[in-house]
Amino acid sequence: MGLLPKATVIAAILLGSGLAPASAREKNAAPAPSVSAAEEAQLREVARRGALLYAYDQAAWHGTDDMVAKLPDFESRVGGWIVDGPAEAPELVFFDETGTRPVYVARFRDGKLIMSEVFGADAAELGAPRRKLVAAREAALVALDKSDAKRCSKAAMNSVVLPPAAPGEPTLVYFLEPQRVMDAFPFGGHYLFPVDPSGRAGPMRSFTKTCIELSRAAVRKEEEVVALWITHLLDQVPTEIHVFSSLATGLPVSVGTRDGRNWHIDGTAIRLVAKKGR
């Protein structure tokens, strides 16, 4: 596939019918092309962010159900939420309207809720790192309201805040287009605002130029969806949104980047399977 016009986006669902098993395809394929050391480092960071995005988004989703059940008056008490911790053991915090005290906290392990607790008005204040996450989210919300971000639906966006990867680095605040129905997967409508240590939100990062949604609706019942395929013309390597989408759908995602290369993403595993001209 050659380079496409900048405004063009192609997305597809790959079906099982007519495809050789992955093991057979890999056996007959030529040796995988290599990537540069700089790209390897970039892809490791993409995988790290994608894993956290998925883990934090899942924690917020499942934790919300538990919070609503345990806190009937949550609408008058909750000001927002953050998630932190490693991908395998995230911790969800719903905070009060001042952004300083917890209202509800839940801990997860390997995707499962293992404990949760509701707090009263006398709860101890959040620690400084968490208050910074709350402040970064608020700064990014203001920046989002002032931006020209294109909405792909009327549904409220999900927010995910990733703590700084190292001291002095920005806090990453993502606003994700929610999944409307079970069999439709949004790739467009996701945005990132980096917030620097001073609390200032940087320029908005869009991951697509249009609203893109892959749907199983057009797939016949006798056909099996084995992968998703999409072109990505904003970067030369896949992004954390592609990793997040693979984890969220449970399907591999094939990505064609703007330099004509093709990538295979299966969860957090990213590999280059073909380069331009092959």
PyRosetta script that sets phi, psi and omega in degrees:
from pyrosetta import init, pose_from_sequence

init()
pose = pose_from_sequence("MGLLPKATVIAAILLGSGLAPASAREKNAAPAPSVSAAEEAQLREVARRGALLYAYDQAAWHGTDDMVAKLPDFESRVGGWIVDGPAEAPELVFFDETGTRPVYVARFRDGKLIMSEVFGADAAELGAPRRKLVAAREAALVALDKSDAKRCSKAAMNSVVLPPAAPGEPTLVYFLEPQRVMDAFPFGGHYLFPVDPSGRAGPMRSFTKTCIELSRAAVRKEEEVVALWITHLLDQVPTEIHVFSSLATGLPVSVGTRDGRNWHIDGTAIRLVAKKGR")
pose.set_psi(1, 127.3)
pose.set_omega(1, 179.1)
pose.set_phi(2, -83.0)
pose.set_psi(2, 179.3)
pose.set_omega(2, 177.4)
pose.set_phi(3, -67.7)
pose.set_psi(3, 142.3)
pose.set_omega(3, -179.5)
pose.set_phi(4, -104.2)
pose.set_psi(4, 159.3)
pose.set_omega(4, 174.1)
pose.set_phi(5, -54.3)
pose.set_psi(5, 148.1)
pose.set_omega(5, -171.2)
pose.set_phi(6, -56.7)
pose.set_psi(6, -35.6)
pose.set_omega(6, -175.9)
pose.set_phi(7, -83.9)
pose.set_psi(7, -4.7)
pose.set_omega(7, -175.1)
pose.set_phi(8, -88.1)
pose.set_psi(8, 136.3)
pose.set_omega(8, 175.7)
pose.set_phi(9, -132.0)
pose.set_psi(9, 133.6)
pose.set_omega(9, 176.4)
pose.set_phi(10, -118.1)
pose.set_psi(10, 132.7)
pose.set_omega(10, 177.3)
pose.set_phi(11, -136.2)
pose.set_psi(11, 145.6)
pose.set_omega(11, -177.4)
pose.set_phi(12, -154.4)
pose.set_psi(12, 158.2)
pose.set_omega(12, 170.3)
pose.set_phi(13, -104.8)
pose.set_psi(13, 128.7)
pose.set_omega(13, 178.4)
pose.set_phi(14, -91.4)
pose.set_psi(14, 133.5)
pose.set_omega(14, -175.7)
pose.set_phi(15, -103.1)
pose.set_psi(15, 155.5)
pose.set_omega(15, -177.9)
pose.set_phi(16, -71.3)
pose.set_psi(16, -31.7)
pose.set_omega(16, -177.1)
pose.set_phi(17, -65.4)
pose.set_psi(17, 130.6)
pose.set_omega(17, 177.4)
pose.set_phi(18, 84.6)
pose.set_psi(18, -0.2)
pose.set_omega(18, 179.8)
pose.set_phi(19, -103.7)
pose.set_psi(19, 136.9)
pose.set_omega(19, 174.4)
pose.set_phi(20, -72.1)
pose.set_psi(20, 152.2)
pose.set_omega(20, 176.0)
pose.set_phi(21, -55.1)
pose.set_psi(21, 148.2)
pose.set_omega(21, -177.4)
pose.set_phi(22, -55.4)
pose.set_psi(22, -40.2)
pose.set_omega(22, -177.6)
pose.set_phi(23, -62.8)
pose.set_psi(23, -38.8)
pose.set_omega(23, 179.6)
pose.set_phi(24, -69.3)
pose.set_psi(24, -41.5)
pose.set_omega(24, 180.0)
pose.set_phi(25, -62.3)
pose.set_psi(25, -43.9)
pose.set_omega(25, -178.5)
pose.set_phi(26, -67.2)
pose.set_psi(26, -34.5)
pose.set_omega(26, -179.3)
pose.set_phi(27, -64.4)
pose.set_psi(27, -38.0)
pose.set_omega(27, -176.9)
pose.set_phi(28, -90.7)
pose.set_psi(28, -5.5)
pose.set_omega(28, -176.6)
pose.set_phi(29, -79.4)
pose.set_psi(29, 155.0)
pose.set_omega(29, 174.9)
pose.set_phi(30, -70.8)
pose.set_psi(30, 160.1)
pose.set_omega(30, 178.4)
pose.set_phi(31, -53.1)
pose.set_psi(31, 139.9)
pose.set_omega(31, -177.4)
pose.set_phi(32, -64.4)
pose.set_psi(32, 137.7)
pose.set_omega(32, 177.1)
pose.set_phi(33, -67.7)
pose.set_psi(33, 158.0)
pose.set_omega(33, -177.4)
pose.set_phi(34, -96.8)
pose.set_psi(34, 164.2)
pose.set_omega(34, 176.1)
pose.set_phi(35, -120.7)
pose.set_psi(35, 162.2)
pose.set_omega(35, -178.0)
pose.set_phi(36, -73.5)
pose.set_psi(36, 164.2)
pose.set_omega(36, 178.4)
pose.set_phi(37, -62.6)
pose.set_psi(37, -37.5)
pose.set_omega(37, 178.8)
pose.set_phi(38, -65.1)
pose.set_psi(38, -40.4)
pose.set_omega(38, 178.3)
pose.set_phi(39, -68.6)
pose.set_psi(39, -36.6)
pose.set_omega(39, 176.8)
pose.set_phi(40, -58.5)
pose.set_psi(40, -45.0)
pose.set_omega(40, 179.2)
pose.set_phi(41, -64.3)
pose.set_psi(41, -40.6)
pose.set_omega(41, 179.4)
pose.set_phi(42, -63.6)
pose.set_psi(42, -41.0)
pose.set_omega(42, -178.9)
pose.set_phi(43, -69.4)
pose.set_psi(43, -33.6)
pose.set_omega(43, 175.0)
pose.set_phi(44, -62.4)
pose.set_psi(44, -41.0)
pose.set_omega(44, 178.6)
pose.set_phi(45, -68.7)
pose.set_psi(45, -38.8)
pose.set_omega(45, 176.6)
pose.set_phi(46, -59.9)
pose.set_psi(46, -44.7)
pose.set_omega(46, 179.5)
pose.set_phi(47, -65.0)
pose.set_psi(47, -40.6)
pose.set_omega(47, 179.5)
pose.set_phi(48, -62.6)
pose.set_psi(48, -47.5)
pose.set_omega(48, -179.8)
pose.set_phi(49, -64.6)
pose.set_psi(49, -42.8)
pose.set_omega(49, -179.4)
pose.set_phi(50, -61.6)
pose.set_psi(50, -40.4)
pose.set_omega(50, 178.5)
pose.set_phi(51, -64.8)
pose.set_psi(51, -41.7)
pose.set_omega(51, 178.3)
pose.set_phi(52, -67.6)
pose.set_psi(52, -42.0)
pose.set_omega(52, 177.8)
pose.set_phi(53, -54.9)
pose.set_psi(53, -47.3)
pose.set_omega(53, -178.0)
pose.set_phi(54, -66.9)
pose.set_psi(54, -47.4)
pose.set_omega(54, -178.2)
pose.set_phi(55, -62.5)
pose.set_psi(55, -43.5)
pose.set_omega(55, -178.8)
pose.set_phi(56, -69.1)
pose.set_psi(56, -40.6)
pose.set_omega(56, 179.4)
pose.set_phi(57, -64.0)
pose.set_psi(57, -41.7)
pose.set_omega(57, 178.4)
pose.set_phi(58, -65.6)
pose.set_psi(58, -40.9)
pose.set_omega(58, 179.1)
pose.set_phi(59, -62.0)
pose.set_psi(59, -42.8)
pose.set_omega(59, 179.4)
pose.set_phi(60, -64.5)
pose.set_psi(60, -40.1)
pose.set_omega(60, -179.7)
pose.set_phi(61, -63.8)
pose.set_psi(61, -57.2)
pose.set_omega(61, -176.0)
pose.set_phi(62, -71.2)
pose.set_psi(62, -34.5)
pose.set_omega(62, 178.1)
pose.set_phi(63, -67.3)
pose.set_psi(63, -33.3)
pose.set_omega(63, 178.2)
pose.set_phi(64, -61.3)
pose.set_psi(64, -42.6)
pose.set_omega(64, 179.0)
pose.set_phi(65, -59.1)
pose.set_psi(65, -43.6)
pose.set_omega(65, -180.0)
pose.set_phi(66, -68.5)
pose.set_psi(66, -40.3)
pose.set_omega(66, -179.3)
pose.set_phi(67, -63.2)
pose.set_psi(67, -44.8)
pose.set_omega(67, -179.3)
pose.set_phi(68, -61.3)
pose.set_psi(68, -38.4)
pose.set_omega(68, -180.0)
pose.set_phi(69, -68.3)
pose.set_psi(69, -33.5)
pose.set_omega(69, -175.8)
pose.set_phi(70, -95.0)
pose.set_psi(70, -14.0)
pose.set_omega(70, -175.0)
pose.set_phi(71, -131.6)
pose.set_psi(71, 80.5)
pose.set_omega(71, -175.1)
pose.set_phi(72, -58.3)
pose.set_psi(72, -29.2)
pose.set_omega(72, -179.0)
pose.set_phi(73, -97.6)
pose.set_psi(73, 28.4)
pose.set_omega(73, -174.4)
pose.set_phi(74, -59.3)
pose.set_psi(74, -32.9)
pose.set_omega(74, -176.2)
pose.set_phi(75, -62.3)
pose.set_psi(75, -29.1)
pose.set_omega(75, -179.9)
pose.set_phi(76, -92.8)
pose.set_psi(76, -5.2)
pose.set_omega(76, -174.7)
pose.set_phi(77, -116.7)
pose.set_psi(77, -27.8)
pose.set_omega(77, -172.1)
pose.set_phi(78, -92.1)
pose.set_psi(78, 130.5)
pose.set_omega(78, 176.8)
pose.set_phi(79, -102.9)
pose.set_psi(79, -15.4)
pose.set_omega(79, -179.0)
pose.set_phi(80, 161.9)
pose.set_psi(80, -168.9)
pose.set_omega(80, -178.3)
pose.set_phi(81, -150.1)
pose.set_psi(81, 156.9)
pose.set_omega(81, 170.4)
pose.set_phi(82, -140.3)
pose.set_psi(82, 162.1)
pose.set_omega(82, 172.8)
pose.set_phi(83, -132.9)
pose.set_psi(83, 140.5)
pose.set_omega(83, 174.2)
pose.set_phi(84, -141.3)
pose.set_psi(84, -176.3)
pose.set_omega(84, -178.4)
pose.set_phi(85, 96.6)
pose.set_psi(85, 175.3)
pose.set_omega(85, 179.8)
pose.set_phi(86, -71.1)
pose.set_psi(86, 161.0)
pose.set_omega(86, -176.9)
pose.set_phi(87, -59.9)
pose.set_psi(87, -34.1)
pose.set_omega(87, -178.1)
pose.set_phi(88, -81.1)
pose.set_psi(88, -13.8)
pose.set_omega(88, -177.8)
pose.set_phi(89, -146.4)
pose.set_psi(89, 62.8)
pose.set_omega(89, -179.2)
pose.set_phi(90, -75.3)
pose.set_psi(90, 159.0)
pose.set_omega(90, 176.9)
pose.set_phi(91, -127.2)
pose.set_psi(91, 126.8)
pose.set_omega(91, -178.1)
pose.set_phi(92, -98.4)
pose.set_psi(92, 134.2)
pose.set_omega(92, 178.5)
pose.set_phi(93, -128.8)
pose.set_psi(93, 116.7)
pose.set_omega(93, 165.7)
pose.set_phi(94, -91.3)
pose.set_psi(94, 127.9)
pose.set_omega(94, -176.6)
pose.set_phi(95, -112.2)
pose.set_psi(95, 166.0)
pose.set_omega(95, -177.8)
pose.set_phi(96, -77.1)
pose.set_psi(96, -179.8)
pose.set_omega(96, -175.3)
pose.set_phi(97, -68.9)
pose.set_psi(97, -16.7)
pose.set_omega(97, 176.0)
pose.set_phi(98, -84.7)
pose.set_psi(98, -13.3)
pose.set_omega(98, -178.7)
pose.set_phi(99, 73.3)
pose.set_psi(99, 18.2)
pose.set_omega(99, -174.8)
pose.set_phi(100, -117.9)
pose.set_psi(100, -20.0)
pose.set_omega(100, -175.8)
pose.set_phi(101, -128.5)
pose.set_psi(101, 145.2)
pose.set_omega(101, 177.8)
pose.set_phi(102, -75.8)
pose.set_psi(102, 146.2)
pose.set_omega(102, 173.7)
pose.set_phi(103, -108.5)
pose.set_psi(103, -33.9)
pose.set_omega(103, -177.7)
pose.set_phi(104, -153.6)
pose.set_psi(104, 138.1)
pose.set_omega(104, 177.5)
pose.set_phi(105, -133.4)
pose.set_psi(105, 135.5)
pose.set_omega(105, 177.6)
pose.set_phi(106, -132.5)
pose.set_psi(106, 141.9)
pose.set_omega(106, 177.0)
pose.set_phi(107, -115.3)
pose.set_psi(107, 143.6)
pose.set_omega(107, -177.9)
pose.set_phi(108, -125.4)
pose.set_psi(108, 154.0)
pose.set_omega(108, 174.5)
pose.set_phi(109, -140.8)
pose.set_psi(109, 119.6)
pose.set_omega(109, 179.9)
pose.set_phi(110, 51.5)
pose.set_psi(110, 44.2)
pose.set_omega(110, 174.9)
pose.set_phi(111, 83.7)
pose.set_psi(111, 1.0)
pose.set_omega(111, -177.9)
pose.set_phi(112, -115.8)
pose.set_psi(112, 138.4)
pose.set_omega(112, 176.1)
pose.set_phi(113, -70.1)
pose.set_psi(113, 122.7)
pose.set_omega(113, -178.3)
pose.set_phi(114, -111.0)
pose.set_psi(114, -21.1)
pose.set_omega(114, 174.5)
pose.set_phi(115, -165.0)
pose.set_psi(115, 154.0)
pose.set_omega(115, 174.7)
pose.set_phi(116, -150.7)
pose.set_psi(116, 155.7)
pose.set_omega(116, -176.2)
pose.set_phi(117, -148.5)
pose.set_psi(117, 137.9)
pose.set_omega(117, 175.5)
pose.set_phi(118, -99.5)
pose.set_psi(118, 138.1)
pose.set_omega(118, -177.0)
pose.set_phi(119, -114.7)
pose.set_psi(119, 149.3)
pose.set_omega(119, 176.3)
pose.set_phi(120, -91.6)
pose.set_psi(120, -174.9)
pose.set_omega(120, -177.2)
pose.set_phi(121, -66.8)
pose.set_psi(121, -17.8)
pose.set_omega(121, -178.8)
pose.set_phi(122, -92.9)
pose.set_psi(122, 13.4)
pose.set_omega(122, -179.8)
pose.set_phi(123, -62.3)
pose.set_psi(123, 148.5)
pose.set_omega(123, 176.3)
pose.set_phi(124, -64.5)
pose.set_psi(124, 149.1)
pose.set_omega(124, -179.5)
pose.set_phi(125, -65.5)
pose.set_psi(125, 153.1)
pose.set_omega(125, 173.6)
pose.set_phi(126, -61.3)
pose.set_psi(126, 149.0)
pose.set_omega(126, 176.1)
pose.set_phi(127, -68.8)
pose.set_psi(127, 165.3)
pose.set_omega(127, -176.9)
pose.set_phi(128, -56.5)
pose.set_psi(128, -43.8)
pose.set_omega(128, 179.6)
pose.set_phi(129, -59.4)
pose.set_psi(129, -39.7)
pose.set_omega(129, -179.7)
pose.set_phi(130, -72.9)
pose.set_psi(130, -35.9)
pose.set_omega(130, 176.9)
pose.set_phi(131, -63.1)
pose.set_psi(131, -34.0)
pose.set_omega(131, 177.3)
pose.set_phi(132, -67.7)
pose.set_psi(132, -35.9)
pose.set_omega(132, 176.7)
pose.set_phi(133, -65.1)
pose.set_psi(133, -42.7)
pose.set_omega(133, 178.4)
pose.set_phi(134, -61.7)
pose.set_psi(134, -45.3)
pose.set_omega(134, -179.3)
pose.set_phi(135, -64.7)
pose.set_psi(135, -38.9)
pose.set_omega(135, 178.8)
pose.set_phi(136, -64.0)
pose.set_psi(136, -40.7)
pose.set_omega(136, 178.2)
pose.set_phi(137, -62.0)
pose.set_psi(137, -43.0)
pose.set_omega(137, -179.8)
pose.set_phi(138, -65.4)
pose.set_psi(138, -41.1)
pose.set_omega(138, 178.3)
pose.set_phi(139, -63.6)
pose.set_psi(139, -39.6)
pose.set_omega(139, 179.7)
pose.set_phi(140, -69.5)
pose.set_psi(140, -35.6)
pose.set_omega(140, 176.9)
pose.set_phi(141, -61.8)
pose.set_psi(141, -41.6)
pose.set_omega(141, 177.4)
pose.set_phi(142, -63.0)
pose.set_psi(142, -43.9)
pose.set_omega(142, 179.6)
pose.set_phi(143, -64.3)
pose.set_psi(143, -38.2)
pose.set_omega(143, 178.2)
pose.set_phi(144, -62.9)
pose.set_psi(144, -43.8)
pose.set_omega(144, 180.0)
pose.set_phi(145, -61.1)
pose.set_psi(145, -32.1)
pose.set_omega(145, -178.2)
pose.set_phi(146, -88.4)
pose.set_psi(146, -8.3)
pose.set_omega(146, -174.2)
pose.set_phi(147, -85.0)
pose.set_psi(147, 175.2)
pose.set_omega(147, 175.0)
pose.set_phi(148, -102.9)
pose.set_psi(148, 29.4)
pose.set_omega(148, -179.0)
pose.set_phi(149, -58.1)
pose.set_psi(149, 129.8)
pose.set_omega(149, 179.5)
pose.set_phi(150, -83.6)
pose.set_psi(150, 123.7)
pose.set_omega(150, 176.9)
pose.set_phi(151, -85.8)
pose.set_psi(151, 140.0)
pose.set_omega(151, -179.0)
pose.set_phi(152, -101.9)
pose.set_psi(152, -5.9)
pose.set_omega(152, 174.7)
pose.set_phi(153, -160.7)
pose.set_psi(153, 173.6)
pose.set_omega(153, 177.7)
pose.set_phi(154, -89.0)
pose.set_psi(154, -3.5)
pose.set_omega(154, -178.5)
pose.set_phi(155, -70.2)
pose.set_psi(155, 148.4)
pose.set_omega(155, 177.6)
pose.set_phi(156, -64.1)
pose.set_psi(156, 138.5)
pose.set_omega(156, -179.4)
pose.set_phi(157, -78.0)
pose.set_psi(157, 149.5)
pose.set_omega(157, 173.9)
pose.set_phi(158, -87.9)
pose.set_psi(158, 138.0)
pose.set_omega(158, 176.4)
pose.set_phi(159, -108.2)
pose.set_psi(159, 141.0)
pose.set_omega(159, 174.9)
pose.set_phi(160, -133.9)
pose.set_psi(160, 127.9)
pose.set_omega(160, -179.1)
pose.set_phi(161, -111.8)
pose.set_psi(161, 120.3)
pose.set_omega(161, 177.3)
pose.set_phi(162, -100.0)
pose.set_psi(162, 124.3)
pose.set_omega(162, 179.2)
pose.set_phi(163, -60.4)
pose.set_psi(163, 158.5)
pose.set_omega(163, 177.9)
pose.set_phi(164, -55.0)
pose.set_psi(164, 137.8)
pose.set_omega(164, 179.6)
pose.set_phi(165, -69.3)
pose.set_psi(165, -24.3)
pose.set_omega(165, 179.5)
pose.set_phi(166, -157.8)
pose.set_psi(166, 158.3)
pose.set_omega(166, 178.6)
pose.set_phi(167, -54.1)
pose.set_psi(167, 135.4)
pose.set_omega(167, 179.5)
pose.set_phi(168, 89.2)
pose.set_psi(168, -12.3)
pose.set_omega(168, 179.2)
pose.set_phi(169, -87.7)
pose.set_psi(169, 161.6)
pose.set_omega(169, -175.8)
pose.set_phi(170, -73.8)
pose.set_psi(170, 156.4)
pose.set_omega(170, 166.8)
pose.set_phi(171, -84.1)
pose.set_psi(171, 135.4)
pose.set_omega(171, -174.7)
pose.set_phi(172, -105.0)
pose.set_psi(172, 118.2)
pose.set_omega(172, -178.9)
pose.set_phi(173, -111.2)
pose.set_psi(173, 118.0)
pose.set_omega(173, -179.5)
pose.set_phi(174, -106.0)
pose.set_psi(174, 142.2)
pose.set_omega(174, 170.5)
pose.set_phi(175, -118.6)
pose.set_psi(175, 116.9)
pose.set_omega(175, -171.0)
pose.set_phi(176, -110.3)
pose.set_psi(176, 133.6)
pose.set_omega(176, 174.0)
pose.set_phi(177, -66.3)
pose.set_psi(177, 124.8)
pose.set_omega(177, -177.6)
pose.set_phi(178, -73.7)
pose.set_psi(178, 157.0)
pose.set_omega(178, 176.0)
pose.set_phi(179, -75.9)
pose.set_psi(179, 122.7)
pose.set_omega(179, -175.7)
pose.set_phi(180, -74.2)
pose.set_psi(180, -46.0)
pose.set_omega(180, -179.2)
pose.set_phi(181, -135.8)
pose.set_psi(181, 163.8)
pose.set_omega(181, -172.2)
pose.set_phi(182, -61.4)
pose.set_psi(182, -34.4)
pose.set_omega(182, -172.6)
pose.set_phi(183, -102.6)
pose.set_psi(183, 18.7)
pose.set_omega(183, 177.5)
pose.set_phi(184, -126.5)
pose.set_psi(184, 129.4)
pose.set_omega(184, -171.2)
pose.set_phi(185, -116.7)
pose.set_psi(185, 111.5)
pose.set_omega(185, -178.3)
pose.set_phi(186, -77.2)
pose.set_psi(186, 126.5)
pose.set_omega(186, 172.3)
pose.set_phi(187, -106.7)
pose.set_psi(187, -20.4)
pose.set_omega(187, 178.5)
pose.set_phi(188, -102.5)
pose.set_psi(188, 165.2)
pose.set_omega(188, 178.2)
pose.set_phi(189, 87.2)
pose.set_psi(189, 13.2)
pose.set_omega(189, 177.9)
pose.set_phi(190, -103.1)
pose.set_psi(190, 139.6)
pose.set_omega(190, -177.0)
pose.set_phi(191, -138.1)
pose.set_psi(191, 153.7)
pose.set_omega(191, 178.4)
pose.set_phi(192, -127.7)
pose.set_psi(192, 134.4)
pose.set_omega(192, 171.8)
pose.set_phi(193, -122.8)
pose.set_psi(193, 111.9)
pose.set_omega(193, 172.8)
pose.set_phi(194, -76.7)
pose.set_psi(194, 134.8)
pose.set_omega(194, 179.4)
pose.set_phi(195, -115.5)
pose.set_psi(195, 119.2)
pose.set_omega(195, -174.7)
pose.set_phi(196, -74.9)
pose.set_psi(196, 169.5)
pose.set_omega(196, -176.4)
pose.set_phi(197, -58.0)
pose.set_psi(197, -22.3)
pose.set_omega(197, 178.3)
pose.set_phi(198, -80.2)
pose.set_psi(198, -7.8)
pose.set_omega(198, -179.7)
pose.set_phi(199, 95.1)
pose.set_psi(199, 9.6)
pose.set_omega(199, -179.0)
pose.set_phi(200, -93.6)
pose.set_psi(200, 128.0)
pose.set_omega(200, 178.7)
pose.set_phi(201, -77.5)
pose.set_psi(201, 131.8)
pose.set_omega(201, 179.3)
pose.set_phi(202, -85.4)
pose.set_psi(202, -172.2)
pose.set_omega(202, -177.9)
pose.set_phi(203, -63.5)
pose.set_psi(203, 148.0)
pose.set_omega(203, -179.7)
pose.set_phi(204, -70.7)
pose.set_psi(204, 138.4)
pose.set_omega(204, 175.2)
pose.set_phi(205, -108.9)
pose.set_psi(205, 118.0)
pose.set_omega(205, 174.6)
pose.set_phi(206, -94.4)
pose.set_psi(206, 146.1)
pose.set_omega(206, 180.0)
pose.set_phi(207, -101.9)
pose.set_psi(207, -11.1)
pose.set_omega(207, 172.7)
pose.set_phi(208, -146.9)
pose.set_psi(208, 166.6)
pose.set_omega(208, 176.4)
pose.set_phi(209, -97.7)
pose.set_psi(209, -13.0)
pose.set_omega(209, -178.3)
pose.set_phi(210, -137.4)
pose.set_psi(210, 170.1)
pose.set_omega(210, 174.1)
pose.set_phi(211, -80.7)
pose.set_psi(211, 118.4)
pose.set_omega(211, -178.1)
pose.set_phi(212, -122.6)
pose.set_psi(212, 130.0)
pose.set_omega(212, 177.5)
pose.set_phi(213, -139.6)
pose.set_psi(213, 126.1)
pose.set_omega(213, 176.0)
pose.set_phi(214, -96.8)
pose.set_psi(214, 128.8)
pose.set_omega(214, -174.7)
pose.set_phi(215, -124.6)
pose.set_psi(215, 141.8)
pose.set_omega(215, 174.2)
pose.set_phi(216, -80.2)
pose.set_psi(216, -4.0)
pose.set_omega(216, -172.6)
pose.set_phi(217, -58.0)
pose.set_psi(217, -34.2)
pose.set_omega(217, -176.5)
pose.set_phi(218, -87.1)
pose.set_psi(218, -1.6)
pose.set_omega(218, -177.4)
pose.set_phi(219, -86.1)
pose.set_psi(219, 132.4)
pose.set_omega(219, 178.7)
pose.set_phi(220, -69.5)
pose.set_psi(220, 149.8)
pose.set_omega(220, -173.9)
pose.set_phi(221, -59.5)
pose.set_psi(221, -31.7)
pose.set_omega(221, -176.8)
pose.set_phi(222, -80.4)
pose.set_psi(222, -5.7)
pose.set_omega(222, -178.7)
pose.set_phi(223, -99.6)
pose.set_psi(223, 144.2)
pose.set_omega(223, -179.0)
pose.set_phi(224, -106.6)
pose.set_psi(224, 129.5)
pose.set_omega(224, 175.8)
pose.set_phi(225, -80.0)
pose.set_psi(225, 121.8)
pose.set_omega(225, -177.4)
pose.set_phi(226, -110.6)
pose.set_psi(226, -17.0)
pose.set_omega(226, -178.3)
pose.set_phi(227, -168.0)
pose.set_psi(227, 164.1)
pose.set_omega(227, 173.4)
pose.set_phi(228, -112.9)
pose.set_psi(228, 147.6)
pose.set_omega(228, -179.8)
pose.set_phi(229, -133.7)
pose.set_psi(229, 136.7)
pose.set_omega(229, -176.9)
pose.set_phi(230, -151.6)
pose.set_psi(230, 147.1)
pose.set_omega(230, 171.1)
pose.set_phi(231, -93.1)
pose.set_psi(231, 147.4)
pose.set_omega(231, 179.9)
pose.set_phi(232, -134.8)
pose.set_psi(232, 111.5)
pose.set_omega(232, -170.8)
pose.set_phi(233, -106.1)
pose.set_psi(233, 9.4)
pose.set_omega(233, -179.2)
pose.set_phi(234, -96.6)
pose.set_psi(234, -17.2)
pose.set_omega(234, -176.6)
pose.set_phi(235, -142.1)
pose.set_psi(235, 165.7)
pose.set_omega(235, 178.3)
pose.set_phi(236, -93.2)
pose.set_psi(236, -6.0)
pose.set_omega(236, 175.5)
pose.set_phi(237, -134.5)
pose.set_psi(237, 161.3)
pose.set_omega(237, 176.6)
pose.set_phi(238, -62.7)
pose.set_psi(238, 167.4)
pose.set_omega(238, -177.3)
pose.set_phi(239, -117.4)
pose.set_psi(239, 174.0)
pose.set_omega(239, 177.3)
pose.set_phi(240, -62.8)
pose.set_psi(240, -24.4)
pose.set_omega(240, 177.5)
pose.set_phi(241, -67.5)
pose.set_psi(241, -34.9)
pose.set_omega(241, 176.8)
pose.set_phi(242, -67.6)
pose.set_psi(242, -39.8)
pose.set_omega(242, 176.6)
pose.set_phi(243, -64.9)
pose.set_psi(243, -48.4)
pose.set_omega(243, 178.1)
pose.set_phi(244, -55.8)
pose.set_psi(244, -43.8)
pose.set_omega(244, -177.7)
pose.set_phi(245, -66.8)
pose.set_psi(245, -38.3)
pose.set_omega(245, 177.0)
pose.set_phi(246, -63.7)
pose.set_psi(246, -44.6)
pose.set_omega(246, 179.2)
pose.set_phi(247, -65.5)
pose.set_psi(247, -40.6)
pose.set_omega(247, -176.3)
pose.set_phi(248, -70.3)
pose.set_psi(248, -35.5)
pose.set_omega(248, -178.6)
pose.set_phi(249, -90.5)
pose.set_psi(249, -18.1)
pose.set_omega(249, -175.1)
pose.set_phi(250, 72.1)
pose.set_psi(250, 20.9)
pose.set_omega(250, -178.1)
pose.set_phi(251, -126.1)
pose.set_psi(251, 149.2)
pose.set_omega(251, 170.8)
pose.set_phi(252, -64.4)
pose.set_psi(252, 150.3)
pose.set_omega(252, 176.7)
pose.set_phi(253, -123.2)
pose.set_psi(253, 122.7)
pose.set_omega(253, 174.8)
pose.set_phi(254, -95.9)
pose.set_psi(254, 130.7)
pose.set_omega(254, -174.8)
pose.set_phi(255, -124.1)
pose.set_psi(255, 125.4)
pose.set_omega(255, 172.1)
pose.set_phi(256, -99.8)
pose.set_psi(256, 117.4)
pose.set_omega(256, -175.9)
pose.set_phi(257, -92.6)
pose.set_psi(257, 172.7)
pose.set_omega(257, -168.3)
pose.set_phi(258, -66.9)
pose.set_psi(258, -19.3)
pose.set_omega(258, 179.5)
pose.set_phi(259, -90.8)
pose.set_psi(259, 10.9)
pose.set_omega(259, 176.4)
pose.set_phi(260, 87.9)
pose.set_psi(260, 5.3)
pose.set_omega(260, 179.3)
pose.set_phi(261, -89.0)
pose.set_psi(261, 155.7)
pose.set_omega(261, 179.2)
pose.set_phi(262, -120.3)
pose.set_psi(262, 134.7)
pose.set_omega(262, -175.0)
pose.set_phi(263, -123.3)
pose.set_psi(263, 149.7)
pose.set_omega(263, 177.1)
pose.set_phi(264, -117.2)
pose.set_psi(264, 124.9)
pose.set_omega(264, -179.8)
pose.set_phi(265, -119.5)
pose.set_psi(265, 123.9)
pose.set_omega(265, 177.2)
pose.set_phi(266, -129.5)
pose.set_psi(266, 95.3)
pose.set_omega(266, -172.5)
pose.set_phi(267, 68.4)
pose.set_psi(267, -123.6)
pose.set_omega(267, 178.6)
pose.set_phi(268, -93.8)
pose.set_psi(268, 0.4)
pose.set_omega(268, 178.6)
pose.set_phi(269, -87.1)
pose.set_psi(269, 121.4)
pose.set_omega(269, -178.8)
pose.set_phi(270, -122.9)
pose.set_psi(270, 129.0)
pose.set_omega(270, 176.0)
pose.set_phi(271, -143.1)
pose.set_psi(271, 148.3)
pose.set_omega(271, 176.2)
pose.set_phi(272, -83.9)
pose.set_psi(272, 123.1)
pose.set_omega(272, -176.9)
pose.set_phi(273, -107.0)
pose.set_psi(273, -18.8)
pose.set_omega(273, 178.4)
pose.set_phi(274, -157.5)
pose.set_psi(274, 144.5)
pose.set_omega(274, 177.0)
pose.set_phi(275, -114.7)
pose.set_psi(275, 168.7)
pose.set_omega(275, -176.0)
pose.set_phi(276, -53.9)
pose.set_psi(276, 133.5)
pose.set_omega(276, 175.7)
pose.set_phi(277, 94.5)
pose.set_psi(277, -5.4)
pose.set_omega(277, 179.8)
pose.set_phi(278, -100.5)
pose.dump_pdb("model.pdb")
